[in-house]
Amino acid sequence: MTDLAIIGGSGFTRLQELEITRRQVIHTPYGEPSAPITHGIFKNREIAFLPRHGTAHTIPPHKVNYRANIWALKHIGARQILAIAAVGGIGSEMAPGVIAIPDQIIDYTYGRDHTYFEHDLSQVTHIDFTYPYSEKIRQQLMMAAKTTNIPVVANGVYGATQGPRLETAMEINRMERDGCTLVGMTGMPETALARELGLDYACCAVVANWAAGKGDGPISMKEIEEHIGRGMEQIIALIEALVESLEK
Protein backbone atom coordinates (compact mmCIF):
# COMPACT_ATOMS: atom_id res chain seq x y z
CA MET A 1 0.00 0.00 0.00
CA THR A 2 1.25 3.49 -0.85
CA ASP A 3 1.37 5.61 2.30
CA LEU A 4 4.08 8.07 1.23
CA ALA A 5 3.49 10.47 -1.65
CA ILE A 6 5.88 13.01 -3.12
CA ILE A 7 4.66 16.15 -4.87
CA GLY A 8 7.24 17.44 -7.31
CA GLY A 9 7.63 21.14 -8.01
CA SER A 10 9.52 23.18 -10.59
CA GLY A 11 12.58 21.27 -11.77
CA PHE A 12 11.26 18.06 -10.26
CA THR A 13 8.63 16.71 -12.64
CA ARG A 14 9.72 13.10 -12.29
CA LEU A 15 11.70 10.93 -9.91
CA GLN A 16 14.25 9.24 -12.13
CA GLU A 17 15.27 6.61 -9.58
CA LEU A 18 11.67 5.43 -9.18
CA GLU A 19 11.04 1.91 -10.51
CA ILE A 20 7.64 2.60 -12.04
CA THR A 21 5.00 -0.09 -11.56
CA ARG A 22 1.94 1.73 -12.90
CA ARG A 23 0.35 5.08 -13.61
CA GLN A 24 -3.11 5.77 -12.24
CA VAL A 25 -5.64 8.24 -13.60
CA ILE A 26 -7.83 9.58 -10.79
CA HIS A 27 -11.11 11.44 -11.31
CA THR A 28 -12.01 13.50 -8.25
CA PRO A 29 -15.10 15.44 -7.13
CA TYR A 30 -12.97 18.57 -7.61
CA GLY A 31 -11.84 17.98 -11.17
CA GLU A 32 -8.69 16.48 -12.63
CA PRO A 33 -5.33 16.34 -10.82
CA SER A 34 -2.24 17.82 -12.43
CA ALA A 35 -1.24 14.44 -13.89
CA PRO A 36 -1.77 10.71 -13.48
CA ILE A 37 -0.26 9.45 -10.23
CA THR A 38 2.91 7.43 -10.76
CA HIS A 39 3.30 4.42 -8.49
CA GLY A 40 6.63 2.71 -8.06
CA ILE A 41 9.33 1.24 -5.87
CA PHE A 42 11.96 3.57 -4.45
CA LYS A 43 14.61 2.18 -2.12
CA ASN A 44 12.50 -0.95 -1.56
CA ARG A 45 9.45 1.07 -0.56
CA GLU A 46 6.28 1.69 -2.53
CA ILE A 47 5.67 5.40 -3.03
CA ALA A 48 3.53 7.63 -5.23
CA PHE A 49 4.67 10.65 -7.22
CA LEU A 50 2.63 13.56 -8.57
CA PRO A 51 4.12 16.53 -10.50
CA ARG A 52 2.35 19.64 -9.24
CA HIS A 53 2.71 21.57 -12.49
CA GLY A 54 1.91 18.64 -14.77
CA THR A 55 4.16 16.15 -16.53
CA ALA A 56 5.42 18.76 -19.00
CA HIS A 57 5.48 21.60 -16.41
CA THR A 58 2.71 23.56 -18.13
CA ILE A 59 0.35 24.42 -15.24
CA PRO A 60 1.13 27.81 -13.63
CA PRO A 61 0.90 28.12 -9.83
CA HIS A 62 -2.46 29.92 -9.76
CA LYS A 63 -4.03 27.28 -12.04
CA VAL A 64 -2.92 24.15 -10.17
CA ASN A 65 -5.94 22.15 -9.02
CA TYR A 66 -4.71 21.78 -5.45
CA ARG A 67 -7.95 20.26 -4.18
CA ALA A 68 -7.92 17.53 -6.82
CA ASN A 69 -4.24 16.77 -6.20
CA ILE A 70 -4.52 16.35 -2.44
CA TRP A 71 -7.84 14.48 -2.67
CA ALA A 72 -6.33 12.05 -5.20
CA LEU A 73 -3.35 11.31 -2.97
CA LYS A 74 -5.64 10.69 -0.01
CA HIS A 75 -7.81 8.47 -2.23
CA ILE A 76 -4.93 6.13 -3.10
CA GLY A 77 -4.07 5.67 0.57
CA ALA A 78 -1.30 8.21 1.12
CA ARG A 79 -0.94 9.30 4.72
CA GLN A 80 2.28 11.29 4.43
CA ILE A 81 3.13 13.89 1.79
CA LEU A 82 6.53 15.38 1.09
CA ALA A 83 6.16 18.47 -1.09
CA ILE A 84 9.16 19.71 -3.06
CA ALA A 85 9.25 23.41 -3.97
CA ALA A 86 11.57 25.91 -5.61
CA VAL A 87 11.53 29.22 -3.74
CA GLY A 88 13.18 32.61 -3.49
CA GLY A 89 15.37 33.55 -0.55
CA ILE A 90 14.46 36.53 1.64
CA GLY A 91 16.30 35.86 4.90
CA SER A 92 20.08 36.25 4.97
CA GLU A 93 20.54 32.53 5.59
CA MET A 94 18.41 31.61 2.55
CA ALA A 95 21.03 32.06 -0.17
CA PRO A 96 20.57 30.45 -3.58
CA GLY A 97 21.32 26.73 -3.39
CA VAL A 98 20.22 26.39 0.24
CA ILE A 99 17.73 23.68 1.17
CA ALA A 100 15.18 24.71 3.79
CA ILE A 101 12.53 22.86 5.75
CA PRO A 102 10.01 25.57 6.64
CA ASP A 103 8.00 25.41 9.84
CA GLN A 104 5.53 28.26 9.19
CA ILE A 105 3.64 29.76 6.27
CA ILE A 106 1.87 33.04 5.45
CA ASP A 107 -0.75 33.08 2.70
CA TYR A 108 -0.80 36.00 0.25
CA THR A 109 -2.72 34.15 -2.48
CA TYR A 110 -6.25 35.01 -3.58
CA GLY A 111 -9.04 33.53 -5.66
CA ARG A 112 -7.87 29.94 -5.28
CA ASP A 113 -10.19 27.11 -4.25
CA HIS A 114 -8.71 26.74 -0.80
CA THR A 115 -10.95 24.41 1.23
CA TYR A 116 -13.02 21.25 1.08
CA PHE A 117 -15.39 22.56 3.74
CA GLU A 118 -17.82 24.75 1.83
CA HIS A 119 -20.79 22.72 0.51
CA ASP A 120 -23.27 20.23 2.01
CA LEU A 121 -21.90 20.66 5.52
CA SER A 122 -23.66 19.36 8.62
CA GLN A 123 -21.86 22.12 10.51
CA VAL A 124 -19.21 24.76 9.91
CA THR A 125 -15.80 23.08 10.07
CA HIS A 126 -12.52 24.62 11.20
CA ILE A 127 -9.05 23.10 11.38
CA ASP A 128 -6.19 23.88 13.75
CA PHE A 129 -3.46 25.38 11.57
CA THR A 130 -1.23 26.78 14.31
CA TYR A 131 1.67 24.64 13.16
CA PRO A 132 0.98 23.99 9.47
CA TYR A 133 3.66 21.39 8.76
CA SER A 134 4.01 17.89 10.19
CA GLU A 135 6.72 18.04 12.83
CA LYS A 136 7.22 14.30 12.50
CA ILE A 137 8.19 14.54 8.83
CA ARG A 138 10.24 17.67 9.45
CA GLN A 139 12.30 15.82 12.06
CA GLN A 140 12.70 12.85 9.72
CA LEU A 141 13.96 15.17 7.00
CA MET A 142 16.48 16.72 9.37
CA MET A 143 17.71 13.27 10.38
CA ALA A 144 18.02 12.39 6.68
CA ALA A 145 20.08 15.55 6.16
CA LYS A 146 22.35 14.58 9.04
CA THR A 147 22.78 11.07 7.65
CA THR A 148 23.72 12.36 4.20
CA ASN A 149 25.79 15.33 5.45
CA ILE A 150 23.60 17.69 3.44
CA PRO A 151 23.31 21.09 5.15
CA VAL A 152 19.76 22.34 5.56
CA VAL A 153 18.10 25.29 7.25
CA ALA A 154 15.80 23.57 9.71
CA ASN A 155 13.12 26.24 9.80
CA GLY A 156 11.71 29.13 7.80
CA VAL A 157 8.57 31.10 7.07
CA TYR A 158 7.22 30.40 3.59
CA GLY A 159 5.36 33.36 2.09
CA ALA A 160 2.96 32.04 -0.56
CA THR A 161 2.26 34.55 -3.35
CA GLN A 162 -0.17 34.38 -6.24
CA GLY A 163 2.19 34.28 -9.23
CA PRO A 164 2.93 33.57 -11.92
CA ARG A 165 4.88 36.84 -12.00
CA LEU A 166 7.72 37.31 -9.57
CA GLU A 167 7.32 39.86 -6.80
CA THR A 168 8.36 43.50 -6.67
CA ALA A 169 11.16 44.62 -4.35
CA MET A 170 8.65 46.45 -2.13
CA GLU A 171 6.41 43.39 -1.92
CA ILE A 172 9.42 41.41 -0.70
CA ASN A 173 10.22 44.16 1.81
CA ARG A 174 6.67 43.91 3.15
CA MET A 175 6.93 40.13 3.37
CA GLU A 176 10.22 40.43 5.23
CA ARG A 177 8.59 42.77 7.74
CA ASP A 178 5.83 40.18 8.12
CA GLY A 179 8.48 37.61 9.04
CA CYS A 180 8.83 35.68 5.78
CA THR A 181 12.24 34.17 5.04
CA LEU A 182 11.19 32.35 1.84
CA VAL A 183 8.84 33.18 -1.01
CA GLY A 184 7.06 30.70 -3.27
CA MET A 185 3.83 30.37 -5.23
CA THR A 186 2.49 26.89 -4.44
CA GLY A 187 2.57 26.49 -0.66
CA MET A 188 -1.06 27.52 -0.24
CA PRO A 189 -3.67 26.19 -0.31
CA GLU A 190 -1.80 22.89 -0.69
CA THR A 191 -0.59 22.83 2.91
CA ALA A 192 -3.99 23.63 4.41
CA LEU A 193 -5.82 21.13 2.20
CA ALA A 194 -3.55 18.35 3.41
CA ARG A 195 -4.37 19.33 6.99
CA GLU A 196 -8.11 19.31 6.21
CA LEU A 197 -7.82 15.70 5.02
CA GLY A 198 -5.74 14.66 8.02
CA LEU A 199 -2.52 14.04 6.10
CA ASP A 200 0.99 14.52 7.47
CA TYR A 201 2.54 17.11 5.16
CA ALA A 202 5.90 18.80 5.03
CA CYS A 203 7.77 20.95 2.53
CA CYS A 204 11.37 20.64 1.39
CA ALA A 205 12.33 23.84 -0.40
CA VAL A 206 15.26 24.59 -2.71
CA VAL A 207 16.23 28.26 -2.78
CA ALA A 208 16.58 29.02 -6.48
CA ASN A 209 17.35 32.75 -6.31
CA TRP A 210 17.45 35.79 -4.10
CA ALA A 211 13.99 37.33 -3.91
CA ALA A 212 13.40 40.66 -5.68
CA GLY A 213 15.66 43.39 -4.34
CA LYS A 214 17.78 40.99 -2.27
CA GLY A 215 20.36 40.19 -4.93
CA ASP A 216 22.46 42.14 -7.37
CA GLY A 217 20.51 43.19 -10.43
CA PRO A 218 17.49 41.54 -12.03
CA ILE A 219 16.54 37.92 -11.38
CA SER A 220 18.01 35.62 -14.02
CA MET A 221 16.00 32.59 -15.15
CA LYS A 222 19.27 30.92 -16.14
CA GLU A 223 20.56 31.33 -12.60
CA ILE A 224 17.29 29.93 -11.20
CA GLU A 225 17.54 26.85 -13.40
CA GLU A 226 21.17 26.25 -12.39
CA HIS A 227 20.41 26.43 -8.66
CA ILE A 228 17.33 24.24 -9.03
CA GLY A 229 19.33 21.65 -10.94
CA ARG A 230 22.01 21.41 -8.26
CA GLY A 231 19.51 21.58 -5.43
CA MET A 232 17.37 18.77 -6.79
CA GLU A 233 20.36 16.43 -6.73
CA GLN A 234 20.54 16.98 -2.98
CA ILE A 235 16.78 16.65 -2.67
CA ILE A 236 16.95 13.19 -4.24
CA ALA A 237 19.65 12.18 -1.75
CA LEU A 238 17.46 13.45 1.10
CA ILE A 239 14.46 11.51 -0.20
CA GLU A 240 16.57 8.36 -0.43
CA ALA A 241 17.70 8.71 3.18
CA LEU A 242 14.18 9.57 4.32
CA VAL A 243 12.65 6.53 2.60
CA GLU A 244 15.35 4.23 3.95
CA SER A 245 14.72 5.49 7.49
CA LEU A 246 10.98 4.94 7.10
CA GLU A 247 11.60 1.43 5.81
CA LYS A 248 13.72 0.61 8.87
Contacts in CASP RR format, 6 or more apart in sequence:
PFRMAT RR
TARGET T0000
AUTHOR 0000-0000-0000
METHOD contacts of the structure
MODEL  1
MTDLAIIGGSGFTRLQELEITRRQVIHTPYGEPSAPITHGIFKNREIAFL
PRHGTAHTIPPHKVNYRANIWALKHIGARQILAIAAVGGIGSEMAPGVIA
IPDQIIDYTYGRDHTYFEHDLSQVTHIDFTYPYSEKIRQQLMMAAKTTNI
PVVANGVYGATQGPRLETAMEINRMERDGCTLVGMTGMPETALARELGLD
YACCAVVANWAAGKGDGPISMKEIEEHIGRGMEQIIALIEALVESLEK
1 46 0 8 1.000
1 77 0 8 1.000
2 39 0 8 1.000
2 46 0 8 1.000
2 47 0 8 1.000
2 48 0 8 1.000
2 76 0 8 1.000
2 77 0 8 1.000
2 78 0 8 1.000
3 77 0 8 1.000
3 78 0 8 1.000
3 79 0 8 1.000
3 80 0 8 1.000
4 45 0 8 1.000
4 47 0 8 1.000
4 48 0 8 1.000
4 78 0 8 1.000
4 79 0 8 1.000
4 80 0 8 1.000
4 81 0 8 1.000
4 82 0 8 1.000
4 243 0 8 1.000
4 246 0 8 1.000
5 37 0 8 1.000
5 47 0 8 1.000
5 48 0 8 1.000
5 49 0 8 1.000
5 50 0 8 1.000
5 73 0 8 1.000
5 76 0 8 1.000
5 78 0 8 1.000
5 80 0 8 1.000
5 81 0 8 1.000
5 82 0 8 1.000
6 15 0 8 1.000
6 47 0 8 1.000
6 48 0 8 1.000
6 49 0 8 1.000
6 50 0 8 1.000
6 81 0 8 1.000
6 82 0 8 1.000
6 83 0 8 1.000
6 84 0 8 1.000
6 239 0 8 1.000
7 50 0 8 1.000
7 51 0 8 1.000
7 52 0 8 1.000
7 69 0 8 1.000
7 73 0 8 1.000
7 81 0 8 1.000
7 82 0 8 1.000
7 83 0 8 1.000
7 84 0 8 1.000
7 190 0 8 1.000
8 49 0 8 1.000
8 50 0 8 1.000
8 51 0 8 1.000
8 52 0 8 1.000
8 83 0 8 1.000
8 84 0 8 1.000
9 51 0 8 1.000
9 52 0 8 1.000
9 53 0 8 1.000
9 83 0 8 1.000
9 84 0 8 1.000
9 85 0 8 1.000
9 86 0 8 1.000
9 186 0 8 1.000
10 53 0 8 1.000
10 57 0 8 1.000
10 85 0 8 1.000
10 86 0 8 1.000
10 208 0 8 1.000
10 228 0 8 1.000
11 57 0 8 1.000
11 86 0 8 1.000
11 228 0 8 1.000
11 229 0 8 1.000
11 232 0 8 1.000
12 51 0 8 1.000
12 84 0 8 1.000
12 232 0 8 1.000
12 235 0 8 1.000
13 51 0 8 1.000
13 53 0 8 1.000
13 54 0 8 1.000
13 55 0 8 1.000
13 56 0 8 1.000
13 57 0 8 1.000
14 38 0 8 1.000
14 49 0 8 1.000
14 51 0 8 1.000
14 55 0 8 1.000
15 38 0 8 1.000
15 42 0 8 1.000
15 49 0 8 1.000
15 236 0 8 1.000
15 239 0 8 1.000
16 236 0 8 1.000
17 42 0 8 1.000
17 236 0 8 1.000
17 240 0 8 1.000
18 38 0 8 1.000
18 40 0 8 1.000
18 41 0 8 1.000
18 42 0 8 1.000
18 47 0 8 1.000
18 49 0 8 1.000
19 40 0 8 1.000
19 41 0 8 1.000
19 42 0 8 1.000
20 38 0 8 1.000
20 39 0 8 1.000
20 40 0 8 1.000
21 39 0 8 1.000
21 40 0 8 1.000
21 41 0 8 1.000
21 46 0 8 1.000
22 38 0 8 1.000
22 39 0 8 1.000
22 40 0 8 1.000
23 36 0 8 1.000
23 37 0 8 1.000
23 38 0 8 1.000
23 39 0 8 1.000
24 36 0 8 1.000
24 37 0 8 1.000
24 38 0 8 1.000
24 39 0 8 1.000
24 76 0 8 1.000
25 36 0 8 1.000
26 33 0 8 1.000
26 36 0 8 1.000
26 37 0 8 1.000
26 68 0 8 1.000
26 72 0 8 1.000
26 75 0 8 1.000
26 76 0 8 1.000
28 67 0 8 1.000
28 68 0 8 1.000
28 71 0 8 1.000
28 72 0 8 1.000
28 75 0 8 1.000
29 71 0 8 1.000
30 65 0 8 1.000
30 67 0 8 1.000
30 68 0 8 1.000
30 71 0 8 1.000
30 113 0 8 1.000
30 116 0 8 1.000
31 65 0 8 1.000
31 67 0 8 1.000
31 68 0 8 1.000
32 65 0 8 1.000
32 68 0 8 1.000
33 50 0 8 1.000
33 65 0 8 1.000
33 68 0 8 1.000
33 69 0 8 1.000
33 72 0 8 1.000
34 50 0 8 1.000
34 51 0 8 1.000
34 52 0 8 1.000
34 53 0 8 1.000
34 54 0 8 1.000
34 59 0 8 1.000
34 64 0 8 1.000
34 65 0 8 1.000
34 68 0 8 1.000
34 69 0 8 1.000
35 50 0 8 1.000
35 51 0 8 1.000
35 54 0 8 1.000
35 55 0 8 1.000
37 48 0 8 1.000
37 49 0 8 1.000
37 50 0 8 1.000
37 72 0 8 1.000
37 73 0 8 1.000
37 76 0 8 1.000
38 48 0 8 1.000
38 49 0 8 1.000
38 50 0 8 1.000
39 46 0 8 1.000
39 47 0 8 1.000
39 48 0 8 1.000
39 76 0 8 1.000
40 46 0 8 1.000
40 47 0 8 1.000
40 48 0 8 1.000
40 49 0 8 1.000
41 47 0 8 1.000
42 239 0 8 1.000
42 240 0 8 1.000
42 243 0 8 1.000
43 240 0 8 1.000
43 243 0 8 1.000
43 244 0 8 1.000
43 247 0 8 1.000
44 247 0 8 1.000
45 243 0 8 1.000
45 246 0 8 1.000
45 247 0 8 1.000
47 243 0 8 1.000
48 73 0 8 1.000
48 76 0 8 1.000
48 78 0 8 1.000
50 69 0 8 1.000
50 72 0 8 1.000
50 73 0 8 1.000
51 57 0 8 1.000
52 59 0 8 1.000
52 64 0 8 1.000
52 69 0 8 1.000
52 83 0 8 1.000
52 186 0 8 1.000
52 190 0 8 1.000
53 59 0 8 1.000
53 60 0 8 1.000
53 61 0 8 1.000
53 64 0 8 1.000
60 163 0 8 1.000
60 164 0 8 1.000
61 162 0 8 1.000
61 163 0 8 1.000
61 164 0 8 1.000
61 184 0 8 1.000
61 185 0 8 1.000
61 186 0 8 1.000
62 109 0 8 1.000
62 112 0 8 1.000
62 162 0 8 1.000
62 163 0 8 1.000
62 164 0 8 1.000
62 185 0 8 1.000
64 186 0 8 1.000
64 190 0 8 1.000
65 113 0 8 1.000
66 112 0 8 1.000
66 113 0 8 1.000
66 114 0 8 1.000
66 189 0 8 1.000
66 190 0 8 1.000
66 193 0 8 1.000
67 113 0 8 1.000
67 116 0 8 1.000
67 189 0 8 1.000
67 193 0 8 1.000
69 190 0 8 1.000
70 81 0 8 1.000
70 190 0 8 1.000
70 193 0 8 1.000
70 194 0 8 1.000
70 197 0 8 1.000
70 199 0 8 1.000
71 116 0 8 1.000
71 197 0 8 1.000
73 81 0 8 1.000
73 199 0 8 1.000
74 197 0 8 1.000
74 199 0 8 1.000
78 199 0 8 1.000
79 199 0 8 1.000
79 200 0 8 1.000
80 134 0 8 1.000
80 137 0 8 1.000
80 199 0 8 1.000
80 200 0 8 1.000
80 201 0 8 1.000
81 194 0 8 1.000
81 199 0 8 1.000
81 200 0 8 1.000
81 201 0 8 1.000
81 202 0 8 1.000
82 137 0 8 1.000
82 141 0 8 1.000
82 202 0 8 1.000
82 203 0 8 1.000
82 204 0 8 1.000
82 239 0 8 1.000
82 242 0 8 1.000
83 186 0 8 1.000
83 187 0 8 1.000
83 190 0 8 1.000
83 191 0 8 1.000
83 201 0 8 1.000
83 202 0 8 1.000
83 203 0 8 1.000
83 204 0 8 1.000
84 203 0 8 1.000
84 204 0 8 1.000
84 205 0 8 1.000
84 206 0 8 1.000
84 232 0 8 1.000
84 235 0 8 1.000
85 158 0 8 1.000
85 184 0 8 1.000
85 186 0 8 1.000
85 187 0 8 1.000
85 203 0 8 1.000
85 204 0 8 1.000
85 205 0 8 1.000
85 206 0 8 1.000
86 184 0 8 1.000
86 205 0 8 1.000
86 206 0 8 1.000
86 208 0 8 1.000
86 224 0 8 1.000
86 228 0 8 1.000
87 94 0 8 1.000
87 100 0 8 1.000
87 158 0 8 1.000
87 182 0 8 1.000
87 183 0 8 1.000
87 184 0 8 1.000
87 205 0 8 1.000
87 206 0 8 1.000
87 207 0 8 1.000
87 208 0 8 1.000
88 94 0 8 1.000
88 182 0 8 1.000
88 183 0 8 1.000
88 184 0 8 1.000
88 207 0 8 1.000
88 208 0 8 1.000
88 209 0 8 1.000
88 210 0 8 1.000
88 211 0 8 1.000
89 95 0 8 1.000
89 96 0 8 1.000
89 98 0 8 1.000
89 181 0 8 1.000
89 182 0 8 1.000
89 183 0 8 1.000
89 207 0 8 1.000
89 209 0 8 1.000
89 210 0 8 1.000
89 211 0 8 1.000
89 214 0 8 1.000
90 172 0 8 1.000
90 175 0 8 1.000
90 176 0 8 1.000
90 180 0 8 1.000
90 181 0 8 1.000
90 182 0 8 1.000
90 183 0 8 1.000
90 211 0 8 1.000
90 214 0 8 1.000
91 176 0 8 1.000
91 181 0 8 1.000
91 182 0 8 1.000
91 214 0 8 1.000
93 153 0 8 1.000
93 181 0 8 1.000
94 100 0 8 1.000
94 153 0 8 1.000
94 156 0 8 1.000
94 181 0 8 1.000
94 182 0 8 1.000
94 207 0 8 1.000
95 207 0 8 1.000
95 210 0 8 1.000
96 207 0 8 1.000
96 208 0 8 1.000
96 209 0 8 1.000
96 210 0 8 1.000
96 223 0 8 1.000
96 227 0 8 1.000
97 206 0 8 1.000
97 207 0 8 1.000
97 208 0 8 1.000
97 227 0 8 1.000
97 230 0 8 1.000
97 231 0 8 1.000
98 151 0 8 1.000
98 152 0 8 1.000
98 153 0 8 1.000
98 206 0 8 1.000
98 207 0 8 1.000
99 145 0 8 1.000
99 150 0 8 1.000
99 151 0 8 1.000
99 152 0 8 1.000
99 153 0 8 1.000
99 204 0 8 1.000
99 205 0 8 1.000
99 206 0 8 1.000
99 207 0 8 1.000
99 231 0 8 1.000
99 234 0 8 1.000
99 235 0 8 1.000
99 238 0 8 1.000
100 152 0 8 1.000
100 153 0 8 1.000
100 155 0 8 1.000
100 156 0 8 1.000
100 181 0 8 1.000
100 182 0 8 1.000
100 204 0 8 1.000
100 205 0 8 1.000
100 207 0 8 1.000
101 138 0 8 1.000
101 141 0 8 1.000
101 142 0 8 1.000
101 152 0 8 1.000
101 153 0 8 1.000
101 154 0 8 1.000
101 155 0 8 1.000
101 156 0 8 1.000
101 202 0 8 1.000
101 203 0 8 1.000
101 204 0 8 1.000
101 205 0 8 1.000
102 133 0 8 1.000
102 155 0 8 1.000
102 156 0 8 1.000
102 157 0 8 1.000
102 158 0 8 1.000
102 181 0 8 1.000
102 182 0 8 1.000
102 203 0 8 1.000
102 205 0 8 1.000
103 131 0 8 1.000
103 133 0 8 1.000
103 135 0 8 1.000
103 138 0 8 1.000
103 154 0 8 1.000
103 155 0 8 1.000
103 156 0 8 1.000
103 157 0 8 1.000
104 131 0 8 1.000
104 132 0 8 1.000
104 133 0 8 1.000
104 155 0 8 1.000
104 156 0 8 1.000
104 157 0 8 1.000
104 158 0 8 1.000
105 132 0 8 1.000
105 133 0 8 1.000
105 157 0 8 1.000
105 158 0 8 1.000
105 159 0 8 1.000
105 160 0 8 1.000
105 187 0 8 1.000
105 188 0 8 1.000
105 191 0 8 1.000
106 157 0 8 1.000
106 158 0 8 1.000
106 159 0 8 1.000
106 160 0 8 1.000
106 175 0 8 1.000
106 178 0 8 1.000
106 179 0 8 1.000
106 180 0 8 1.000
107 159 0 8 1.000
107 160 0 8 1.000
107 188 0 8 1.000
107 189 0 8 1.000
107 192 0 8 1.000
108 159 0 8 1.000
108 160 0 8 1.000
108 161 0 8 1.000
108 162 0 8 1.000
108 175 0 8 1.000
109 160 0 8 1.000
109 161 0 8 1.000
109 162 0 8 1.000
109 185 0 8 1.000
109 188 0 8 1.000
109 189 0 8 1.000
110 162 0 8 1.000
112 188 0 8 1.000
112 189 0 8 1.000
113 189 0 8 1.000
114 188 0 8 1.000
114 189 0 8 1.000
114 192 0 8 1.000
114 193 0 8 1.000
115 189 0 8 1.000
115 192 0 8 1.000
115 193 0 8 1.000
115 196 0 8 1.000
116 193 0 8 1.000
116 196 0 8 1.000
116 197 0 8 1.000
117 124 0 8 1.000
117 125 0 8 1.000
117 196 0 8 1.000
127 192 0 8 1.000
127 195 0 8 1.000
127 196 0 8 1.000
128 195 0 8 1.000
129 192 0 8 1.000
129 195 0 8 1.000
132 191 0 8 1.000
132 192 0 8 1.000
132 195 0 8 1.000
133 191 0 8 1.000
133 201 0 8 1.000
133 202 0 8 1.000
133 203 0 8 1.000
134 200 0 8 1.000
134 201 0 8 1.000
134 202 0 8 1.000
136 200 0 8 1.000
137 200 0 8 1.000
137 201 0 8 1.000
137 202 0 8 1.000
138 154 0 8 1.000
138 202 0 8 1.000
140 242 0 8 1.000
140 245 0 8 1.000
140 246 0 8 1.000
141 152 0 8 1.000
141 202 0 8 1.000
141 204 0 8 1.000
141 238 0 8 1.000
141 242 0 8 1.000
142 152 0 8 1.000
142 154 0 8 1.000
143 241 0 8 1.000
143 245 0 8 1.000
144 150 0 8 1.000
144 238 0 8 1.000
144 239 0 8 1.000
144 241 0 8 1.000
144 242 0 8 1.000
144 245 0 8 1.000
145 151 0 8 1.000
145 152 0 8 1.000
145 238 0 8 1.000
145 241 0 8 1.000
147 241 0 8 1.000
147 245 0 8 1.000
148 237 0 8 1.000
148 238 0 8 1.000
148 240 0 8 1.000
148 241 0 8 1.000
150 234 0 8 1.000
150 237 0 8 1.000
150 238 0 8 1.000
152 238 0 8 1.000
156 181 0 8 1.000
156 182 0 8 1.000
157 179 0 8 1.000
157 180 0 8 1.000
157 181 0 8 1.000
157 182 0 8 1.000
158 180 0 8 1.000
158 182 0 8 1.000
158 183 0 8 1.000
158 184 0 8 1.000
158 187 0 8 1.000
158 203 0 8 1.000
158 205 0 8 1.000
159 175 0 8 1.000
159 180 0 8 1.000
159 182 0 8 1.000
159 183 0 8 1.000
159 184 0 8 1.000
159 187 0 8 1.000
160 184 0 8 1.000
160 185 0 8 1.000
160 186 0 8 1.000
160 187 0 8 1.000
160 188 0 8 1.000
161 167 0 8 1.000
161 171 0 8 1.000
161 183 0 8 1.000
161 184 0 8 1.000
161 185 0 8 1.000
162 185 0 8 1.000
163 185 0 8 1.000
164 185 0 8 1.000
166 212 0 8 1.000
166 219 0 8 1.000
167 175 0 8 1.000
167 183 0 8 1.000
167 211 0 8 1.000
167 212 0 8 1.000
168 212 0 8 1.000
169 212 0 8 1.000
169 213 0 8 1.000
171 212 0 8 1.000
172 183 0 8 1.000
172 211 0 8 1.000
172 212 0 8 1.000
172 213 0 8 1.000
172 214 0 8 1.000
175 183 0 8 1.000
175 211 0 8 1.000
182 205 0 8 1.000
182 207 0 8 1.000
183 211 0 8 1.000
187 203 0 8 1.000
190 201 0 8 1.000
191 201 0 8 1.000
191 203 0 8 1.000
194 200 0 8 1.000
194 201 0 8 1.000
195 201 0 8 1.000
204 235 0 8 1.000
204 238 0 8 1.000
206 227 0 8 1.000
206 228 0 8 1.000
206 231 0 8 1.000
206 232 0 8 1.000
206 234 0 8 1.000
206 235 0 8 1.000
207 227 0 8 1.000
208 223 0 8 1.000
208 224 0 8 1.000
208 227 0 8 1.000
208 228 0 8 1.000
209 219 0 8 1.000
209 220 0 8 1.000
209 223 0 8 1.000
209 224 0 8 1.000
209 227 0 8 1.000
210 219 0 8 1.000
212 219 0 8 1.000
END
